[in-house]
């Protein structure tokens, strides 16, 4: 009653045909040299890496500052509570 009816397995093909695609070799255009574009790509990658390093350093500085402020708040709260008890 509660058993699902499974579909029949599809028949396995007996012949396998493979098609090979042959691409024509790319012909570089004689009008534009490739070297300036490669240099531009390297510069862009270097800029992204530098920006990533700077942002990571800023994030680390913010984290260290947050930890030090939290510690200072705990110490000040302890001093204030200790002074109020006396």
PyMOL Python script that loads the backbone (N, CA, C, O; Angstrom):
from pymol import cmd

cmd.read_pdbstr("""\
ATOM      1  N   UNK A   1       0.809  -1.186   0.000  1.00  0.00           N
ATOM      2  CA  UNK A   1       0.000   0.000   0.000  1.00  0.00           C
ATOM      3  C   UNK A   1       0.861   1.263   0.000  1.00  0.00           C
ATOM      4  O   UNK A   1       0.618   2.192  -0.770  1.00  0.00           O
ATOM      5  N   UNK A   2       1.867   1.284   0.871  1.00  0.00           N
ATOM      6  CA  UNK A   2       2.709   2.476   0.963  1.00  0.00           C
ATOM      7  C   UNK A   2       4.011   2.339   0.188  1.00  0.00           C
ATOM      8  O   UNK A   2       4.897   3.182   0.328  1.00  0.00           O
ATOM      9  N   UNK A   3       4.145   1.311  -0.613  1.00  0.00           N
ATOM     10  CA  UNK A   3       5.386   1.132  -1.368  1.00  0.00           C
ATOM     11  C   UNK A   3       5.296   1.908  -2.689  1.00  0.00           C
ATOM     12  O   UNK A   3       4.341   1.730  -3.445  1.00  0.00           O
ATOM     13  N   UNK A   4       6.276   2.758  -2.966  1.00  0.00           N
ATOM     14  CA  UNK A   4       6.222   3.511  -4.224  1.00  0.00           C
ATOM     15  C   UNK A   4       6.556   2.604  -5.403  1.00  0.00           C
ATOM     16  O   UNK A   4       7.329   1.653  -5.284  1.00  0.00           O
ATOM     17  N   UNK A   5       5.965   2.919  -6.514  1.00  0.00           N
ATOM     18  CA  UNK A   5       6.257   2.162  -7.727  1.00  0.00           C
ATOM     19  C   UNK A   5       7.421   2.860  -8.431  1.00  0.00           C
ATOM     20  O   UNK A   5       7.323   4.022  -8.827  1.00  0.00           O
ATOM     21  N   UNK A   6       8.512   2.131  -8.576  1.00  0.00           N
ATOM     22  CA  UNK A   6       9.699   2.684  -9.208  1.00  0.00           C
ATOM     23  C   UNK A   6       9.576   2.577 -10.716  1.00  0.00           C
ATOM     24  O   UNK A   6       9.034   1.599 -11.229  1.00  0.00           O
ATOM     25  N   UNK A   7      10.078   3.580 -11.432  1.00  0.00           N
ATOM     26  CA  UNK A   7      10.015   3.496 -12.894  1.00  0.00           C
ATOM     27  C   UNK A   7      10.999   2.448 -13.413  1.00  0.00           C
ATOM     28  O   UNK A   7      11.990   2.124 -12.759  1.00  0.00           O
ATOM     29  N   UNK A   8      10.705   1.940 -14.578  1.00  0.00           N
ATOM     30  CA  UNK A   8      11.594   0.961 -15.197  1.00  0.00           C
ATOM     31  C   UNK A   8      12.886   1.645 -15.622  1.00  0.00           C
ATOM     32  O   UNK A   8      12.891   2.820 -15.988  1.00  0.00           O
ATOM     33  N   UNK A   9      13.979   0.894 -15.568  1.00  0.00           N
ATOM     34  CA  UNK A   9      15.280   1.443 -15.962  1.00  0.00           C
ATOM     35  C   UNK A   9      15.289   1.668 -17.468  1.00  0.00           C
ATOM     36  O   UNK A   9      14.799   0.837 -18.232  1.00  0.00           O
ATOM     37  N   UNK A  10      15.859   2.818 -17.894  1.00  0.00           N
ATOM     38  CA  UNK A  10      15.910   3.059 -19.350  1.00  0.00           C
ATOM     39  C   UNK A  10      16.875   2.064 -19.997  1.00  0.00           C
ATOM     40  O   UNK A  10      17.841   1.630 -19.370  1.00  0.00           O
ATOM     41  N   UNK A  11      16.606   1.707 -21.253  1.00  0.00           N
ATOM     42  CA  UNK A  11      17.503   0.754 -21.923  1.00  0.00           C
ATOM     43  C   UNK A  11      18.875   1.376 -22.164  1.00  0.00           C
ATOM     44  O   UNK A  11      18.993   2.562 -22.473  1.00  0.00           O
ATOM     45  N   UNK A  12      19.894   0.559 -22.018  1.00  0.00           N
ATOM     46  CA  UNK A  12      21.270   1.017 -22.216  1.00  0.00           C
ATOM     47  C   UNK A  12      21.566   1.000 -23.715  1.00  0.00           C
ATOM     48  O   UNK A  12      21.327  -0.009 -24.379  1.00  0.00           O
ATOM     49  N   UNK A  13      22.085   2.110 -24.256  1.00  0.00           N
ATOM     50  CA  UNK A  13      22.395   2.121 -25.697  1.00  0.00           C
ATOM     51  C   UNK A  13      23.554   1.173 -25.992  1.00  0.00           C
ATOM     52  O   UNK A  13      24.526   1.106 -25.241  1.00  0.00           O
ATOM     53  N   UNK A  14      23.435   0.462 -27.072  1.00  0.00           N
ATOM     54  CA  UNK A  14      24.465  -0.514 -27.420  1.00  0.00           C
ATOM     55  C   UNK A  14      25.576   0.099 -28.256  1.00  0.00           C
ATOM     56  O   UNK A  14      26.708  -0.383 -28.212  1.00  0.00           O
ATOM     57  N   UNK A  15      25.289   1.126 -29.001  1.00  0.00           N
ATOM     58  CA  UNK A  15      26.323   1.760 -29.818  1.00  0.00           C
ATOM     59  C   UNK A  15      26.556   3.169 -29.300  1.00  0.00           C
ATOM     60  O   UNK A  15      25.621   3.910 -28.997  1.00  0.00           O
ATOM     61  N   UNK A  16      27.804   3.502 -29.210  1.00  0.00           N
ATOM     62  CA  UNK A  16      28.186   4.826 -28.739  1.00  0.00           C
ATOM     63  C   UNK A  16      28.901   5.531 -29.882  1.00  0.00           C
ATOM     64  O   UNK A  16      29.896   5.035 -30.410  1.00  0.00           O
ATOM     65  N   UNK A  17      28.389   6.670 -30.249  1.00  0.00           N
ATOM     66  CA  UNK A  17      29.028   7.448 -31.300  1.00  0.00           C
ATOM     67  C   UNK A  17      29.688   8.660 -30.669  1.00  0.00           C
ATOM     68  O   UNK A  17      29.074   9.359 -29.863  1.00  0.00           O
ATOM     69  N   UNK A  18      30.907   8.903 -31.024  1.00  0.00           N
ATOM     70  CA  UNK A  18      31.617  10.073 -30.516  1.00  0.00           C
ATOM     71  C   UNK A  18      31.892  11.008 -31.671  1.00  0.00           C
ATOM     72  O   UNK A  18      32.259  10.581 -32.765  1.00  0.00           O
ATOM     73  N   UNK A  19      31.714  12.252 -31.419  1.00  0.00           N
ATOM     74  CA  UNK A  19      31.990  13.262 -32.426  1.00  0.00           C
ATOM     75  C   UNK A  19      33.181  14.073 -31.981  1.00  0.00           C
ATOM     76  O   UNK A  19      33.268  14.498 -30.828  1.00  0.00           O
ATOM     77  N   UNK A  20      34.072  14.278 -32.878  1.00  0.00           N
ATOM     78  CA  UNK A  20      35.242  15.074 -32.573  1.00  0.00           C
ATOM     79  C   UNK A  20      35.093  16.431 -33.227  1.00  0.00           C
ATOM     80  O   UNK A  20      34.793  16.547 -34.416  1.00  0.00           O
ATOM     81  N   UNK A  21      35.310  17.454 -32.416  1.00  0.00           N
ATOM     82  CA  UNK A  21      35.214  18.810 -32.923  1.00  0.00           C
ATOM     83  C   UNK A  21      36.624  19.325 -33.168  1.00  0.00           C
ATOM     84  O   UNK A  21      37.496  19.252 -32.301  1.00  0.00           O
ATOM     85  N   UNK A  22      36.817  19.832 -34.341  1.00  0.00           N
ATOM     86  CA  UNK A  22      38.117  20.381 -34.701  1.00  0.00           C
ATOM     87  C   UNK A  22      37.966  21.892 -34.799  1.00  0.00           C
ATOM     88  O   UNK A  22      37.146  22.407 -35.559  1.00  0.00           O
ATOM     89  N   UNK A  23      38.775  22.586 -34.011  1.00  0.00           N
ATOM     90  CA  UNK A  23      38.720  24.044 -34.049  1.00  0.00           C
ATOM     91  C   UNK A  23      39.857  24.558 -34.920  1.00  0.00           C
ATOM     92  O   UNK A  23      40.964  24.022 -34.931  1.00  0.00           O
ATOM     93  N   UNK A  24      39.543  25.595 -35.631  1.00  0.00           N
ATOM     94  CA  UNK A  24      40.568  26.226 -36.445  1.00  0.00           C
ATOM     95  C   UNK A  24      41.524  26.979 -35.524  1.00  0.00           C
ATOM     96  O   UNK A  24      41.080  27.562 -34.535  1.00  0.00           O
ATOM     97  N   UNK A  25      42.807  26.985 -35.818  1.00  0.00           N
ATOM     98  CA  UNK A  25      43.747  27.705 -34.957  1.00  0.00           C
ATOM     99  C   UNK A  25      43.451  29.205 -34.994  1.00  0.00           C
ATOM    100  O   UNK A  25      43.106  29.769 -36.032  1.00  0.00           O
ATOM    101  N   UNK A  26      43.596  29.818 -33.843  1.00  0.00           N
ATOM    102  CA  UNK A  26      43.323  31.246 -33.746  1.00  0.00           C
ATOM    103  C   UNK A  26      44.423  32.020 -34.449  1.00  0.00           C
ATOM    104  O   UNK A  26      45.611  31.773 -34.241  1.00  0.00           O
ATOM    105  N   UNK A  27      44.014  32.943 -35.268  1.00  0.00           N
ATOM    106  CA  UNK A  27      44.968  33.764 -36.000  1.00  0.00           C
ATOM    107  C   UNK A  27      45.061  35.107 -35.294  1.00  0.00           C
ATOM    108  O   UNK A  27      44.071  35.836 -35.231  1.00  0.00           O
ATOM    109  N   UNK A  28      46.229  35.450 -34.762  1.00  0.00           N
ATOM    110  CA  UNK A  28      46.335  36.749 -34.100  1.00  0.00           C
ATOM    111  C   UNK A  28      46.201  37.868 -35.119  1.00  0.00           C
ATOM    112  O   UNK A  28      46.707  37.781 -36.238  1.00  0.00           O
ATOM    113  N   UNK A  29      45.507  38.919 -34.704  1.00  0.00           N
ATOM    114  CA  UNK A  29      45.341  40.040 -35.620  1.00  0.00           C
ATOM    115  C   UNK A  29      46.643  40.825 -35.692  1.00  0.00           C
ATOM    116  O   UNK A  29      47.302  41.055 -34.678  1.00  0.00           O
ATOM    117  N   UNK A  30      46.993  41.220 -36.868  1.00  0.00           N
ATOM    118  CA  UNK A  30      48.261  41.915 -37.069  1.00  0.00           C
ATOM    119  C   UNK A  30      48.182  43.366 -36.622  1.00  0.00           C
ATOM    120  O   UNK A  30      49.218  44.002 -36.427  1.00  0.00           O
ATOM    121  N   UNK A  31      46.964  43.913 -36.453  1.00  0.00           N
ATOM    122  CA  UNK A  31      46.817  45.318 -36.127  1.00  0.00           C
ATOM    123  C   UNK A  31      47.053  45.641 -34.656  1.00  0.00           C
ATOM    124  O   UNK A  31      47.464  46.755 -34.335  1.00  0.00           O
ATOM    125  N   UNK A  32      46.804  44.701 -33.764  1.00  0.00           N
ATOM    126  CA  UNK A  32      46.905  44.989 -32.331  1.00  0.00           C
ATOM    127  C   UNK A  32      47.942  44.088 -31.674  1.00  0.00           C
ATOM    128  O   UNK A  32      47.856  42.865 -31.791  1.00  0.00           O
ATOM    129  N   UNK A  33      48.908  44.661 -30.994  1.00  0.00           N
ATOM    130  CA  UNK A  33      49.837  43.823 -30.232  1.00  0.00           C
ATOM    131  C   UNK A  33      49.184  43.387 -28.916  1.00  0.00           C
ATOM    132  O   UNK A  33      48.367  44.115 -28.352  1.00  0.00           O
ATOM    133  N   UNK A  34      49.543  42.223 -28.445  1.00  0.00           N
ATOM    134  CA  UNK A  34      48.940  41.654 -27.251  1.00  0.00           C
ATOM    135  C   UNK A  34      49.651  42.132 -25.985  1.00  0.00           C
ATOM    136  O   UNK A  34      49.040  42.146 -24.917  1.00  0.00           O
ATOM    137  N   UNK A  35      50.889  42.514 -26.072  1.00  0.00           N
ATOM    138  CA  UNK A  35      51.708  42.843 -24.895  1.00  0.00           C
ATOM    139  C   UNK A  35      51.112  43.935 -24.012  1.00  0.00           C
ATOM    140  O   UNK A  35      51.147  43.767 -22.793  1.00  0.00           O
ATOM    141  N   UNK A  36      50.567  45.041 -24.525  1.00  0.00           N
ATOM    142  CA  UNK A  36      50.019  46.053 -23.602  1.00  0.00           C
ATOM    143  C   UNK A  36      48.845  45.532 -22.785  1.00  0.00           C
ATOM    144  O   UNK A  36      48.670  45.928 -21.632  1.00  0.00           O
ATOM    145  N   UNK A  37      48.034  44.644 -23.369  1.00  0.00           N
ATOM    146  CA  UNK A  37      46.886  44.121 -22.635  1.00  0.00           C
ATOM    147  C   UNK A  37      47.319  43.166 -21.531  1.00  0.00           C
ATOM    148  O   UNK A  37      46.700  43.114 -20.468  1.00  0.00           O
ATOM    149  N   UNK A  38      48.375  42.418 -21.783  1.00  0.00           N
ATOM    150  CA  UNK A  38      48.896  41.515 -20.752  1.00  0.00           C
ATOM    151  C   UNK A  38      49.451  42.335 -19.603  1.00  0.00           C
ATOM    152  O   UNK A  38      49.238  41.989 -18.441  1.00  0.00           O
ATOM    153  N   UNK A  39      50.158  43.411 -19.904  1.00  0.00           N
ATOM    154  CA  UNK A  39      50.700  44.282 -18.861  1.00  0.00           C
ATOM    155  C   UNK A  39      49.594  44.940 -18.054  1.00  0.00           C
ATOM    156  O   UNK A  39      49.727  45.128 -16.845  1.00  0.00           O
ATOM    157  N   UNK A  40      48.502  45.289 -18.723  1.00  0.00           N
ATOM    158  CA  UNK A  40      47.364  45.879 -18.022  1.00  0.00           C
ATOM    159  C   UNK A  40      46.742  44.875 -17.069  1.00  0.00           C
ATOM    160  O   UNK A  40      46.344  45.242 -15.963  1.00  0.00           O
ATOM    161  N   UNK A  41      46.649  43.620 -17.475  1.00  0.00           N
ATOM    162  CA  UNK A  41      46.102  42.570 -16.617  1.00  0.00           C
ATOM    163  C   UNK A  41      46.965  42.338 -15.391  1.00  0.00           C
ATOM    164  O   UNK A  41      46.438  42.140 -14.296  1.00  0.00           O
ATOM    165  N   UNK A  42      48.276  42.357 -15.551  1.00  0.00           N
ATOM    166  CA  UNK A  42      49.188  42.162 -14.422  1.00  0.00           C
ATOM    167  C   UNK A  42      49.068  43.331 -13.461  1.00  0.00           C
ATOM    168  O   UNK A  42      49.089  43.141 -12.245  1.00  0.00           O
ATOM    169  N   UNK A  43      48.944  44.535 -13.992  1.00  0.00           N
ATOM    170  CA  UNK A  43      48.780  45.709 -13.129  1.00  0.00           C
ATOM    171  C   UNK A  43      47.479  45.664 -12.347  1.00  0.00           C
ATOM    172  O   UNK A  43      47.438  46.046 -11.178  1.00  0.00           O
ATOM    173  N   UNK A  44      46.422  45.198 -12.988  1.00  0.00           N
ATOM    174  CA  UNK A  44      45.133  45.101 -12.311  1.00  0.00           C
ATOM    175  C   UNK A  44      45.183  44.054 -11.204  1.00  0.00           C
ATOM    176  O   UNK A  44      44.633  44.262 -10.122  1.00  0.00           O
ATOM    177  N   UNK A  45      45.836  42.940 -11.471  1.00  0.00           N
ATOM    178  CA  UNK A  45      45.969  41.895 -10.444  1.00  0.00           C
ATOM    179  C   UNK A  45      46.791  42.413  -9.269  1.00  0.00           C
ATOM    180  O   UNK A  45      46.451  42.160  -8.113  1.00  0.00           O
ATOM    181  N   UNK A  46      47.863  43.131  -9.559  1.00  0.00           N
ATOM    182  CA  UNK A  46      48.688  43.693  -8.490  1.00  0.00           C
ATOM    183  C   UNK A  46      47.889  44.702  -7.669  1.00  0.00           C
ATOM    184  O   UNK A  46      48.016  44.742  -6.445  1.00  0.00           O
ATOM    185  N   UNK A  47      47.072  45.514  -8.328  1.00  0.00           N
ATOM    186  CA  UNK A  47      46.265  46.500  -7.607  1.00  0.00           C
ATOM    187  C   UNK A  47      45.246  45.809  -6.698  1.00  0.00           C
ATOM    188  O   UNK A  47      45.027  46.240  -5.566  1.00  0.00           O
ATOM    189  N   UNK A  48      44.631  44.745  -7.192  1.00  0.00           N
ATOM    190  CA  UNK A  48      43.661  44.008  -6.377  1.00  0.00           C
ATOM    191  C   UNK A  48      44.339  43.374  -5.173  1.00  0.00           C
ATOM    192  O   UNK A  48      43.783  43.377  -4.074  1.00  0.00           O
ATOM    193  N   UNK A  49      45.525  42.834  -5.366  1.00  0.00           N
ATOM    194  CA  UNK A  49      46.264  42.225  -4.255  1.00  0.00           C
ATOM    195  C   UNK A  49      46.635  43.278  -3.222  1.00  0.00           C
ATOM    196  O   UNK A  49      46.494  43.042  -2.022  1.00  0.00           O
ATOM    197  N   UNK A  50      47.105  44.434  -3.670  1.00  0.00           N
ATOM    198  CA  UNK A  50      47.492  45.499  -2.741  1.00  0.00           C
ATOM    199  C   UNK A  50      46.275  45.995  -1.966  1.00  0.00           C
ATOM    200  O   UNK A  50      46.353  46.191  -0.754  1.00  0.00           O
ATOM    201  N   UNK A  51      45.158  46.197  -2.649  1.00  0.00           N
ATOM    202  CA  UNK A  51      43.944  46.647  -1.967  1.00  0.00           C
ATOM    203  C   UNK A  51      43.488  45.592  -0.964  1.00  0.00           C
ATOM    204  O   UNK A  51      43.045  45.941   0.130  1.00  0.00           O
ATOM    205  N   UNK A  52      43.587  44.332  -1.307  1.00  0.00           N
ATOM    206  CA  UNK A  52      43.225  43.265  -0.381  1.00  0.00           C
ATOM    207  C   UNK A  52      44.095  43.251   0.858  1.00  0.00           C
ATOM    208  O   UNK A  52      43.600  43.061   1.969  1.00  0.00           O
ATOM    209  N   UNK A  53      45.388  43.449   0.674  1.00  0.00           N
ATOM    210  CA  UNK A  53      46.304  43.475   1.813  1.00  0.00           C
ATOM    211  C   UNK A  53      46.004  44.668   2.711  1.00  0.00           C
ATOM    212  O   UNK A  53      46.004  44.538   3.935  1.00  0.00           O
ATOM    213  N   UNK A  54      45.749  45.820   2.117  1.00  0.00           N
ATOM    214  CA  UNK A  54      45.453  47.016   2.913  1.00  0.00           C
ATOM    215  C   UNK A  54      44.152  46.841   3.688  1.00  0.00           C
ATOM    216  O   UNK A  54      44.084  47.178   4.870  1.00  0.00           O
ATOM    217  N   UNK A  55      43.130  46.320   3.035  1.00  0.00           N
ATOM    218  CA  UNK A  55      41.863  46.115   3.730  1.00  0.00           C
ATOM    219  C   UNK A  55      41.982  45.077   4.842  1.00  0.00           C
ATOM    220  O   UNK A  55      41.347  45.215   5.887  1.00  0.00           O
ATOM    221  N   UNK A  56      42.777  44.057   4.629  1.00  0.00           N
ATOM    222  CA  UNK A  56      42.998  43.054   5.666  1.00  0.00           C
ATOM    223  C   UNK A  56      43.730  43.663   6.858  1.00  0.00           C
ATOM    224  O   UNK A  56      43.407  43.364   8.007  1.00  0.00           O
ATOM    225  N   UNK A  57      44.714  44.515   6.585  1.00  0.00           N
ATOM    226  CA  UNK A  57      45.434  45.174   7.671  1.00  0.00           C
ATOM    227  C   UNK A  57      44.516  46.111   8.451  1.00  0.00           C
ATOM    228  O   UNK A  57      44.598  46.184   9.678  1.00  0.00           O
ATOM    229  N   UNK A  58      43.649  46.823   7.746  1.00  0.00           N
ATOM    230  CA  UNK A  58      42.699  47.695   8.437  1.00  0.00           C
ATOM    231  C   UNK A  58      41.724  46.892   9.287  1.00  0.00           C
ATOM    232  O   UNK A  58      41.398  47.301  10.401  1.00  0.00           O
ATOM    233  N   UNK A  59      41.259  45.772   8.786  1.00  0.00           N
ATOM    234  CA  UNK A  59      40.356  44.920   9.548  1.00  0.00           C
ATOM    235  C   UNK A  59      41.040  44.378  10.801  1.00  0.00           C
ATOM    236  O   UNK A  59      40.429  44.311  11.867  1.00  0.00           O
ATOM    237  N   UNK A  60      42.293  43.998  10.671  1.00  0.00           N
ATOM    238  CA  UNK A  60      43.040  43.523  11.841  1.00  0.00           C
ATOM    239  C   UNK A  60      43.221  44.652  12.856  1.00  0.00           C
ATOM    240  O   UNK A  60      43.116  44.418  14.060  1.00  0.00           O
ATOM    241  N   UNK A  61      43.490  45.864  12.391  1.00  0.00           N
ATOM    242  CA  UNK A  61      43.648  46.993  13.302  1.00  0.00           C
ATOM    243  C   UNK A  61      42.343  47.300  14.035  1.00  0.00           C
ATOM    244  O   UNK A  61      42.354  47.603  15.228  1.00  0.00           O
ATOM    245  N   UNK A  62      41.232  47.222  13.329  1.00  0.00           N
ATOM    246  CA  UNK A  62      39.932  47.459  13.966  1.00  0.00           C
ATOM    247  C   UNK A  62      39.643  46.377  15.000  1.00  0.00           C
ATOM    248  O   UNK A  62      39.104  46.670  16.067  1.00  0.00           O
ATOM    249  N   UNK A  63      39.993  45.144  14.696  1.00  0.00           N
ATOM    250  CA  UNK A  63      39.760  44.053  15.642  1.00  0.00           C
ATOM    251  C   UNK A  63      40.599  44.228  16.898  1.00  0.00           C
ATOM    252  O   UNK A  63      40.101  44.033  18.007  1.00  0.00           O
ATOM    253  N   UNK A  64      41.857  44.591  16.739  1.00  0.00           N
ATOM    254  CA  UNK A  64      42.725  44.808  17.900  1.00  0.00           C
ATOM    255  C   UNK A  64      42.214  45.981  18.726  1.00  0.00           C
ATOM    256  O   UNK A  64      42.221  45.922  19.955  1.00  0.00           O
ATOM    257  N   UNK A  65      41.773  47.038  18.067  1.00  0.00           N
ATOM    258  CA  UNK A  65      41.238  48.192  18.787  1.00  0.00           C
ATOM    259  C   UNK A  65      39.968  47.807  19.550  1.00  0.00           C
ATOM    260  O   UNK A  65      39.781  48.239  20.688  1.00  0.00           O
ATOM    261  N   UNK A  66      39.110  47.016  18.951  1.00  0.00           N
ATOM    262  CA  UNK A  66      37.884  46.598  19.624  1.00  0.00           C
ATOM    263  C   UNK A  66      38.189  45.756  20.856  1.00  0.00           C
ATOM    264  O   UNK A  66      37.539  45.911  21.891  1.00  0.00           O
ATOM    265  N   UNK A  67      39.160  44.878  20.754  1.00  0.00           N
ATOM    266  CA  UNK A  67      39.532  44.054  21.907  1.00  0.00           C
ATOM    267  C   UNK A  67      40.108  44.923  23.014  1.00  0.00           C
ATOM    268  O   UNK A  67      39.779  44.726  24.184  1.00  0.00           O
ATOM    269  N   UNK A  68      40.951  45.870  22.670  1.00  0.00           N
ATOM    270  CA  UNK A  68      41.552  46.712  23.698  1.00  0.00           C
ATOM    271  C   UNK A  68      40.512  47.622  24.352  1.00  0.00           C
ATOM    272  O   UNK A  68      40.585  47.875  25.555  1.00  0.00           O
ATOM    273  N   UNK A  69      39.551  48.113  23.576  1.00  0.00           N
ATOM    274  CA  UNK A  69      38.487  48.937  24.158  1.00  0.00           C
ATOM    275  C   UNK A  69      37.617  48.089  25.092  1.00  0.00           C
ATOM    276  O   UNK A  69      37.195  48.563  26.147  1.00  0.00           O
ATOM    277  N   UNK A  70      37.353  46.850  24.710  1.00  0.00           N
ATOM    278  CA  UNK A  70      36.555  45.972  25.566  1.00  0.00           C
ATOM    279  C   UNK A  70      37.283  45.689  26.878  1.00  0.00           C
ATOM    280  O   UNK A  70      36.660  45.682  27.939  1.00  0.00           O
ATOM    281  N   UNK A  71      38.571  45.461  26.818  1.00  0.00           N
ATOM    282  CA  UNK A  71      39.350  45.221  28.037  1.00  0.00           C
ATOM    283  C   UNK A  71      39.366  46.467  28.907  1.00  0.00           C
ATOM    284  O   UNK A  71      39.218  46.379  30.126  1.00  0.00           O
ATOM    285  N   UNK A  72      39.546  47.626  28.286  1.00  0.00           N
ATOM    286  CA  UNK A  72      39.544  48.876  29.057  1.00  0.00           C
ATOM    287  C   UNK A  72      38.185  49.102  29.711  1.00  0.00           C
ATOM    288  O   UNK A  72      38.125  49.580  30.844  1.00  0.00           O
ATOM    289  N   UNK A  73      37.097  48.768  29.024  1.00  0.00           N
ATOM    290  CA  UNK A  73      35.761  48.936  29.605  1.00  0.00           C
ATOM    291  C   UNK A  73      35.570  48.023  30.809  1.00  0.00           C
ATOM    292  O   UNK A  73      34.985  48.431  31.812  1.00  0.00           O
ATOM    293  N   UNK A  74      36.060  46.792  30.716  1.00  0.00           N
ATOM    294  CA  UNK A  74      35.942  45.866  31.842  1.00  0.00           C
ATOM    295  C   UNK A  74      36.746  46.364  33.038  1.00  0.00           C
ATOM    296  O   UNK A  74      36.280  46.290  34.175  1.00  0.00           O
ATOM    297  N   UNK A  75      37.940  46.864  32.790  1.00  0.00           N
ATOM    298  CA  UNK A  75      38.781  47.376  33.879  1.00  0.00           C
ATOM    299  C   UNK A  75      38.137  48.606  34.509  1.00  0.00           C
ATOM    300  O   UNK A  75      38.091  48.716  35.734  1.00  0.00           O
ATOM    301  N   UNK A  76      37.640  49.531  33.689  1.00  0.00           N
ATOM    302  CA  UNK A  76      37.002  50.730  34.242  1.00  0.00           C
ATOM    303  C   UNK A  76      35.741  50.377  35.031  1.00  0.00           C
ATOM    304  O   UNK A  76      35.488  50.966  36.081  1.00  0.00           O
ATOM    305  N   UNK A  77      34.949  49.424  34.536  1.00  0.00           N
ATOM    306  CA  UNK A  77      33.756  49.014  35.264  1.00  0.00           C
ATOM    307  C   UNK A  77      34.126  48.398  36.606  1.00  0.00           C
ATOM    308  O   UNK A  77      33.446  48.616  37.609  1.00  0.00           O
ATOM    309  N   UNK A  78      35.197  47.635  36.617  1.00  0.00           N
ATOM    310  CA  UNK A  78      35.652  47.040  37.872  1.00  0.00           C
ATOM    311  C   UNK A  78      36.105  48.118  38.851  1.00  0.00           C
ATOM    312  O   UNK A  78      35.828  48.034  40.047  1.00  0.00           O
ATOM    313  N   UNK A  79      36.801  49.127  38.340  1.00  0.00           N
ATOM    314  CA  UNK A  79      37.262  50.213  39.219  1.00  0.00           C
ATOM    315  C   UNK A  79      36.089  51.027  39.760  1.00  0.00           C
ATOM    316  O   UNK A  79      36.078  51.403  40.932  1.00  0.00           O
ATOM    317  N   UNK A  80      35.107  51.298  38.910  1.00  0.00           N
ATOM    318  CA  UNK A  80      33.963  52.089  39.335  1.00  0.00           C
ATOM    319  C   UNK A  80      33.125  51.311  40.369  1.00  0.00           C
ATOM    320  O   UNK A  80      32.677  51.876  41.366  1.00  0.00           O
ATOM    321  N   UNK A  81      32.923  50.013  40.117  1.00  0.00           N
ATOM    322  CA  UNK A  81      32.162  49.206  41.065  1.00  0.00           C
ATOM    323  C   UNK A  81      32.898  49.084  42.391  1.00  0.00           C
ATOM    324  O   UNK A  81      32.278  49.104  43.455  1.00  0.00           O
ATOM    325  N   UNK A  82      34.199  48.958  42.329  1.00  0.00           N
ATOM    326  CA  UNK A  82      34.985  48.864  43.554  1.00  0.00           C
ATOM    327  C   UNK A  82      34.935  50.170  44.334  1.00  0.00           C
ATOM    328  O   UNK A  82      34.901  50.149  45.565  1.00  0.00           O
ATOM    329  N   UNK A  83      34.930  51.305  43.641  1.00  0.00           N
ATOM    330  CA  UNK A  83      34.882  52.606  44.306  1.00  0.00           C
ATOM    331  C   UNK A  83      33.497  52.844  44.910  1.00  0.00           C
ATOM    332  O   UNK A  83      33.397  53.471  45.965  1.00  0.00           O
ATOM    333  N   UNK A  84      32.430  52.362  44.273  1.00  0.00           N
ATOM    334  CA  UNK A  84      31.082  52.555  44.795  1.00  0.00           C
ATOM    335  C   UNK A  84      30.817  51.701  46.036  1.00  0.00           C
ATOM    336  O   UNK A  84      29.972  52.061  46.856  1.00  0.00           O
ATOM    337  N   UNK A  85      31.510  50.597  46.185  1.00  0.00           N
ATOM    338  CA  UNK A  85      31.307  49.733  47.340  1.00  0.00           C
ATOM    339  C   UNK A  85      31.911  50.320  48.603  1.00  0.00           C
ATOM    340  O   UNK A  85      31.446  50.009  49.700  1.00  0.00           O
ATOM    341  N   UNK A  86      32.905  51.137  48.487  1.00  0.00           N
ATOM    342  CA  UNK A  86      33.581  51.699  49.665  1.00  0.00           C
ATOM    343  C   UNK A  86      32.856  52.861  50.242  1.00  0.00           C
ATOM    344  O   UNK A  86      33.303  53.436  51.234  1.00  0.00           O
TER     345      UNK A  86
END
""", "prot")
cmd.dss("prot")
cmd.show_as("cartoon", "prot")
cmd.util.cbc("prot")
cmd.orient("prot")
